Amino acid sequence: MNNEIKIVSVLASLSLLTGCGALNSSRSSSEKTTKADTQAASSDEATTKDCCEGGTGDCCSSEPVDCCGGDKVPAAAIGEPEKSSISIGYLNSTAHLLAFVAEEEGFFEEEGLDVTLTQFSSASELVNGLEASKLDAAFIGSVPTLTFQSQGHDISVFGGAMTNGHGYVIKSEYADEDELGVEILKGRNVASVKNSVQDAELQILLKNANIKIGEGDDEVNIVYFDSQKDAYAALMNKSIDAASVYSPYASLAKSQGYKVVYYCAHEKALENQPCCRQVATTSALNDNPNTYAALERAFIKAYRFTQNDHEGTVKDVKKYIDIDEDFIETEVYGGYSVSSPDPDKKGTVTLKDTIVELGYTEDYDIEPHYNTDIYKKALESILAEEPSDTVYKSLKEHFDDYE
C-alpha cells in the first residue's frame, strides 16, 4: 500500500491550535539602582559581616540568613538573565502545560522574563525555529530531538516536559473495549507520524509481540503523516483503521467513539518513557545560562502549582488547548502522563539506545547535547529559598535518581 493517502474528509472540530537580599524578583528595564540604594546595600552588608565575625544572633548561624529581617538568603544565586525577551515554541498538546501555567500564573514575570508562546505543527518546524533564532526554547518530542541530534543539529536538552501520554486508537468496529493491545492491529492500516515517540513505541511493542510491519493479514501496515493532527484526521478516511495519539487526542478520540488500543503508561516495556523535552540550541544555552536557569525556575514553580491546584491548572491549559475541561483533567490527572521539568537524562539515554537498535538513527555521543546543570542550579536556588517544600524536595530526589 502506498504511504501517501489522500484524506477525503478533514476534522474541523479540533482547534488545538522578601528581605533586602531577595533573588530573582520581577525586574523591569526601567528600574535603576540609585546611589542611596547602593549605599544602603553596602551598609547592610557591613552590618551582616560585623555580626557574623564577632556578634551573636540568627545572622551568625551556620545557615545563610537575611539580616534585614526577611527570609533566608538563597545559597545558590543564578544571576541576572542575559536576555529577558524569550520566545518558546510548543505543539497542540496538554503535554506542554508547564509553559502555559508559568505564563498564566506570572512565574515568568517573577523571574524577570517576558515570554512569547507560539504554537507549531511539528518537531521539524520547532527545530527550524531554534536554528533560525526565531525561538529561544521549544518543547520537542524526545525521539525527534534524538534523531535531529544524531544528524548533526546542534541542539541540546536542558529540561523535561512530559513522561508517557501517548498511545493508539482504533475504530470501534475492530474493538469492543479499550486496551486490547497491539494484536488487534494485525491486518490494519495504522496512521502514524514518522520520527515520533508514538511510532517508536509502537515498533517496540510490535517487535516484542513478534508482529511484523507490512501489508499481510498478520502484519501491521504503518502509513506515515507529517503531523499528529494529520494522522488523527486520517481516521475519517475509510482506508485508515487506527491512528497514533498524544494528549489530548486520546480523550477526544474516546468521546468520538473510538477505542484505545493501548496507553503507553500501562505498557511494561514503555514505563517512564520520556516524551517531550525542553530543547534549545547548544550555543544559546552556553551563552545565556542565567536566562535559561530563570526559565527553569519558572517551570519548576509551575510544576508545583500543577500539583497543588488542579482546577487552576486545567483553566490555564484551556487557554492554549481549547478542548473540554473534562478532557484536560483526564489527560493531565488521569494517570496517563506526568508533566515534570526534570531532564530525566537516564530515561532519555535509554530511549536513544532503543531507537538506535530499531534503526531509527545512527548512534552518537549524546553527552555534549544534554545539559542538566541548568536545571540543577535552578532547583538548588529554589530549594535554598524554600527548603521545606515537599514538591521541590520530591523533584530533587527524582533528579538525583535519574540525572
N, C-alpha and C positions, 0 to 999 in steps of 0.2 A: 504493500500500500504506500502511496506517495506520502511524504512528510508534509506536503503542502495541501491543506484542506480549506476550502472556501467556506466561510461562515455565512449561512443563509439568513440568520437572524441574530441580532445583537441585543444583549441585555441593556435595558435603559433604566432599570430600577435601582442600580447602584451607582452612586456618585461619591467615590471614596477619595472622588478626588478630595557691758556696754561700758565700760570704763574708758579712760583715755587711751588705752592700749589696744582697742578692738581692731581686728584684722578683717579685710575683705568686705567692708561695708559698701553699700551702693555709692558709686562715685560718679561725678559729673565733670566734664571737661572744663566747665565754668568755675569749678571750685578751686580756690587758690589758698595756699598757706601764708598767712600774714606773719610779719616779723614778731608780733606779740605772741602768736600761736607757737612759733619756733622757740621763743624764749621760755614760754610756759612749759613746753615739752622738755626743754633742757633742764629746767628746774625740777620737774617731776622725776626725770632720770637721775639727777644728782641725789634727790631725796631717797629714792629707792636704793641707790648704790650705797649711800651712807648707812641706811638702816641695815642692809644686808651684810655690810662689812663689820659693823660693830654694835648694832642695836638688837632689839628683840621684837617679837610680834609676828603676825602672819606673813608679812612680806619677807621675813628672814627664814621661812620654812624651806624645805628641800624642793618643793614643787613650785613652779612659776606662779606668781600671784600678781594681779594688777593692784598696786598700792594706791591707786587713785580711788579705790572703793568699788570697782567693778568686778567682773568675773576673772577667772584665771586667764592670764595671757597665753594664747596658743603657743605651744613649743615648736610647731612646725609651720612657720610663715611661708607662704608661696610667692610673695612679692607682687608688685603691681603688674597687671596684664600688659603685655607688649602692644596689644591692639584690642580695642573694645568692641568694634563692629564685626559681628560674626554672622556668617551665612551657613545654615545647616540644611542638608537635603534629606528627605525621608520618602518612604513609599506609602501607599494607601493601606496601611496596616496598623492595628492596635499595638503591634509589637514595638512601635517607636514612641510609646506613650511617655517615656521619661522626658523627652523634649517638649511634649505638649504640656505636661504638668509643670515642668520648670518654667515655661513661658507664662502660663496662666496664673500660677501661684507666686510669680515675682522672684523666683530664685535666680534667674539670670541677672536680673537687675540688682539683686543683693550682692552679686559677685562683680558688679561693675561692667556688665556685658550688655550690649544692645544686639539682640539676636533676631535674625530674619529666618523663618522656617518656610521651605519651599518643597512642594510635593513633586516627585518624579515618577516615571513609569517603570524603570528598570535599573538594575545594578550597573549596566554599562553606561547609562546616562549619568548616574551618580559619579562614577569614576572619571568620566569625561569632564564633569563639572569641577571635580577636585583638581585635575591636571591642568584645566584651563584657568584655575584660580578664581572661578566663579563661586566655589564653595570652599569653606574652611574645614568643614567636617560633614560626614554623611553616615547614615545608618545603612549598612550594606550586608547582605546575606553572607554567611561565613564561607560557603562554597565558592561563590563568585569572587570574593575577596582573595581566597587562597589561589584560585586559578589565575586571577589577574597578577598577583604577586609572582607566581611561577613564570609568567610570560614577560616579566621584566618591568612591570609597572611599579614605580617607586612609591607605594602606599603602605601604610603601617596601621595595625590595630592598636588602639590605645584604651579601649573600654568595651563593655558589653551592652546589649540591649534586651535580648530575649533568649531564653532557652526553651527548646521544643516549640510547640504551637502550630505544627503542620500535619498534613495527612492527605488522604484522598477520599473523594466521594463518588458515588455511583448512582445511576438511575434506579429508581425503586423497582422496576420490573426485573432487575437482576439480583436484588437482595431484599429480604423481608424484615431485616433488622440491622442495627448498627454493629460495626466492628466484627465482621465475619472473617476479616483477614485477606491477605493478598491472593489467596487461592481463588476467590470469586472474580478476579480479574483475568483469569485464563480465557483466551479466545476473544478478549475485549480490546477495543481501541481506547487508549487512555491518553488524554491531553495532559501535557506536562510542559515544563519550562527548562530548556537546556541550561546547563551551568547554574543549577539552583540546588539548594539543600533538599528541597522536596524530591527532586529527581534522584539525587544521590541516595537518599534514604530508601526510596522505592527500589532502586537497584540493589541495595544492601539486603532488603527483605526478600526480594526475588531470588537472589543468589543463595541466601540461607535456606529458602524453601525449594531449591533446585528447580526453579521455574525459569525457562529461557525467555529472552526477549525476541519476539518475532511475530509472524502472522498466522502461526498454526493454532489449532484448537486448544492445545495445551501450553500455548505461549502467550505472552502479553505484548501487544503491539503499542509502542510508545510513539505518540505523534507530538512533535515539539512546536511550541508557540513562543513568541517573543516576550510575553509578559504573563504574570499570573492572571491579570484581568482578562486577557485574550483566551487563556486556557480555560478559565471558568465559563466565559461566554460561549465557548465551543460546545458546551453541553446542550445548547439549543439546536445543534446540528445532529441530525439522525445518525451520522456516521461515528459520532463520539459517544462512548458509553460511560466513561468515568473521567475524572479530572483531578489534578492536584489542587490543594488549597493551603493557604496560610491564613492566620487570623486577620480579619473576621469572616472569611469566606465559608468556613465550616458551619458556623451558626446560621449564616444566610442560606446556605445550601439546605440545611435541615428544615428551615422554615418554608422552603420551596418544594419540599417533598423528597429530596434526595437522601440517600443513606450514607453514613460514614463507613468507608472501608476500614480505616484504622486512624487512630490518633497516635502520632509518634511518641507522645509521652507515655503511652500504655504498652509500647513495644520494648521488650527487654534489650534488644540489640541497639535501640536508639535512646536509651535513657540519658538524660542530661546532655542532649545534643545541642551544642551552641548554634543558635540560628543566626541572628543579626549581630554584627559587631559595630562599634564606633571606629570609623576609619578616617584618616587624614593623610596628606602627603607626608612622607618621612621628613622632608626638608622643613615643612611648616611646623611639625612637632619639635624639631631641633631648634628652630629659630624663635619659637614663641612658647616655651614651656610653661610660663606663668599663665598665659591666656588659656591654654588647654587644661591646666590644673584648676583654674577658676571655673571653666566649663564643667569639669568633672565634679567639682564641689556642688554645682547646681544640680547635676544629675543625681548625685548621692542624696541631696536634700529631697529631690523629687521622689526618689525611691522610698525614703522614709514616709513621705506624705501618702504614697500609694498603699503602704502597709497600715496606716492609721486612719485613713479617710477614704473608704471605698466609694461612697456616694459622690464626694468631690472629685475623685479621680475619674469616674465614669462621665461626669458632666464636662470635665476638661477634655477628655478624649473625644467626646461627641462633637466638639467644636472643629475638629480636624478630620474625623472619620464619621461622616453623617449617616449613621445607621441607628436602628432602635437601641435604646439604652440597655434593654434586656440582653441583646446580643453582645454588647460591650462587656456587660457584667459577666456573662458566661465565658467569653474569651479571656478576660483578664483574671477572673477569680474562680473559674470553674475547674481548675486543676489541670488544664491542658498546657499551660505555659507559665513561665516565670520571667518577669521583666526586671532585670537587675543590671546595674552598671559595671559589675565585676568583669574584668577582661577574660577570666577563665582560660588562661593560657594552656593549661594541661588538657582540657577538653578539646580546644581548637587544634592543638598539635596532633592529638589522636585522630581527629577528623581529617586532618591533612594526610596522615599516613593511610587512612582508609580510602580517600579518593584517589591517591596515587596508585593504590592497589587495584582500584576499579578501572584505572586507565583514564581518569578524568584529566590528569595533568602529570607532568614530569616532576620528580622530586626536586626539592631545592632547600636552601638554608633559610629557615623562617626567622631565625634569631634577629637579624638586622631589621626585621619588619614587624616586631612585636614589642611595643613599648608599655611595660607595666609600671614604670617609675612614676608616670604622671598620676595614674590612679592611686598608687600607693601614697604619694605625697599629699594628694588631695584628701584622702581618707584619714591620714595621720593628722592633718591640720584640723579636720572637723572633730576627730576624737579628742584632740587636745582641748578643744573648746567645750565639748560635751562628752566627757569620758564615761559617764554612766548610762548613756543612751543605749538601750538594748538592741535597737535596729542597727545602729552603727557598729556596735560590738559584734553583731552577727555577721555583718559584711567583712569585718576584719578577720574573723575566724574562717570564713569561706575563702577569702583571698589567700590566707596563709596555707590553706589546704590545696588550692588549685592554681597558685601562681606558677 
